[in-house]
Amino acid sequence: MRRYFHPSTFVLLVTTAPPDADQYERRLHSSRGWCLMEKNAAMAVKASHCLLDFSGYQGAADFGDYEARPDTCLGQMKAGREPPRSPPVFGEFMRTGVASDEVQFTVKEDAGLVSRLYQEGFVKTVNRVAAKKEGRVLDFMDLGWGDEEGAVLVEALRYAAEHCAFPHGEVKVCVGLGNRITKDEAAWRELEGKFRWS
């Protein structure tokens, strides 16, 4: 689980079914419970060039680097990144999805398990960042987010503020560049001492 939450580990999403797959194998990534949990874990603090979607691959031979130029594998497969969900929001997303049959598990009881794993991974990930003596940063720049995504992020940070340890002070949250989020002053005042808008 740690590899999905790690900011620098590449995660490759396979969001299209192989053409010769049977009906079970053709269930898309977006309806598979374990895949959804892994994707959400990968979006929590992942560097944007490390979350990839194979459906975007157009034959590039050069792997590329953090710049993710369009003539490289990273540039062609760079996936859009959603804001991290707080564990309660993720748990409700799973429960609702399973109830409506939009999210499926081979073993339905796994829905509770993946929610617990997400919660544990989320807390451990924020704790790892907050435990650094220097460079305590969560980077959400250049993602094209607006106020809707900003509200989801703030809810996740509220959860982290209540459940994580901050032994060395505030964690800088970089959201100001490349997004269209209106800063909610009241919400960020609640997070003072734990998180700082940048």
C-alpha positions, 0 to 999 in steps of 0.5 A: 500500500505504501508504494501507492501513497509514496510521492515519487513512485510511478503508478500506471493506471490501465483504464481500458480493457484489452480487446480480447478480454472476457466479460469479467476482465472487461470491467473498467478500472473505474468500477473495480473497488481495489483499483479505485482505492489504489488510484485514490491512494496514488492521488493523495500526495503523488508528484503529478508526473508520477501518476500515469494513464496507459490509455494516453500512450502514443508510441513515445520511445523516450521515458522523459522526466518531471517536465513531462514533455508531450514527446515522452512517455511521461508526457503522453501518459500523464493522468489528471490528478483529483484532490485527495479525499478524506478517509470518511469521504472515501469510505462513503464513496465506496459504500455508495458505489457498492450499494449502487453496483457502480463499484464492484469487488469479487468479495463484497466485504473487501469494501470495508477493508479497502476503506480501512487501508486507505485511512491508514495509508492517508494518515501515515503519508501525512505523518511522514511529510509532517515528520520531516525537519525540513521540506514539509510540503504537500504539492498541489500546483499546476493541476487546474483545480477550481473551488470544487476541488479546493473544498475537497482538499480542505476537507482532507486537510481537516481530517489530517489536522485532527488525526496526524502528528505535527512534531515540527510545525506547519506543513506548507500546502502549495496550491496557489500556482496553476489552480483557480481556487479561491482561498477560504480564509475561515477554513484556512484559519481552522488549519493554522498550526498544522497547514499553511496555504502557499 
